[in-house]
């Protein structure tokens, strides 16, 4: 926990950077991601990060601008102040940290200041079209796959792939729960790739970061955990080599977005897990190509859950999105009809960090007990079934409003529509009705008090 003085110091550093940004906008560009790259290069050198033999760092440094004047002086000052809080390999802050020497929080100070500077640059005027899953959201979602009761517990040396890694936040989150990982990220935006190199090096993490458009074909069935958040759009691909790599039933797919999802899942190894971040529009789109891809996903892998994200998850975007959680169990009997049922969970945004943490803990509890809850769902449905507003048969008295289930036969009958609301039971309103006798007793007591007050008032006027 940072102290008020430490938070004040962080704010001072960030404000100094913002002042430099005003001059950068006038002299160089409105898009501050280029500024973050230049600043990151300064910081790497100030922190004396070893660049020898590291191709990505050498490429990063070669591509920086030759800053001058006020911008250069201000950024040099900020980088010097931040460098005092950084010591390679000493994430407990026990290195040479100037006035904060000996503090256990200096590493957190460094990371907090750097992240605030990055997000300021990312969401500048020129960067509002970059919708990246925030690390504070990625952490609890990845924990579902990695915590002791999760699907990847106890494993080391796993290969983790992010097919559009942005600044590497999801890969960093994965490293918190799994050890001795091989972290691989692909990013086609050079400024975002540069940010990922900077953030990973200054976090002490080794990542293989590739400036390429999507994962390579040679990654087929080689990754234990796949994270994918491709840019949604209607662009098409005409590359025959990529088309040849598609499964037989998807040879007609030409959409770049669909292609990215398919290639991401093809990289998944047996017993692997995947987390796809998709807009709701993909979940229910009735285009033939979209329905084919959804059908292929459910019949080739096990779709464990779809977790609906709050509307404001992505800054400057109100697009509703969800996280599709997949597994790929090893089965010798084939894959046809692999998904049996899907857990839907509606993750809500809470007003403060403490309540938000409880919301994540509730999600974790439901996830770990999903088989038991599905048993309750089935028993409730056998007792009494009704049709929801979309004509889907659901339990009449399902008591949980934040999560529900859908069977694969219902999804198939609905043309592979995966939209959460399509299968949601009507919300149950729990009214707490007090005992009528207690209510009458309270009313009599209040009446007696009123009568007593009136008698006292009458005595005063007589």
Secondary structure as UniProt FT lines:
FT   HELIX           4..27
FT   HELIX           33..46
FT   TURN            47..48
FT   TURN            52..53
FT   HELIX           55..62
FT   HELIX           69..83
FT   TURN            84..85
FT   TURN            88..89
FT   TURN            91..92
FT   HELIX           98..100
FT   TURN            101..102
FT   TURN            104..105
FT   HELIX           106..122
FT   HELIX           125..127
FT   TURN            128..129
FT   HELIX           135..146
FT   TURN            148..149
FT   TURN            153..154
FT   STRAND          159..162
FT   TURN            163..164
FT   TURN            166..167
FT   HELIX           169..175
FT   TURN            176..177
FT   STRAND          182..186
FT   HELIX           190..202
FT   TURN            203..204
FT   STRAND          207..210
FT   HELIX           217..219
FT   TURN            220..221
FT   STRAND          223..228
FT   HELIX           240..244
FT   HELIX           248..250
FT   TURN            251..252
FT   HELIX           256..266
FT   STRAND          268..279
FT   HELIX           280..284
FT   HELIX           288..300
FT   STRAND          302..308
FT   TURN            311..312
FT   TURN            315..316
FT   STRAND          321..328
FT   TURN            332..333
FT   TURN            336..337
FT   STRAND          341..346
FT   HELIX           353..368
FT   HELIX           370..383
FT   STRAND          385..387
FT   TURN            389..390
FT   STRAND          393..395
FT   TURN            396..397
FT   STRAND          403..407
FT   HELIX           408..413
FT   TURN            414..416
FT   HELIX           420..423
FT   HELIX           436..461
//
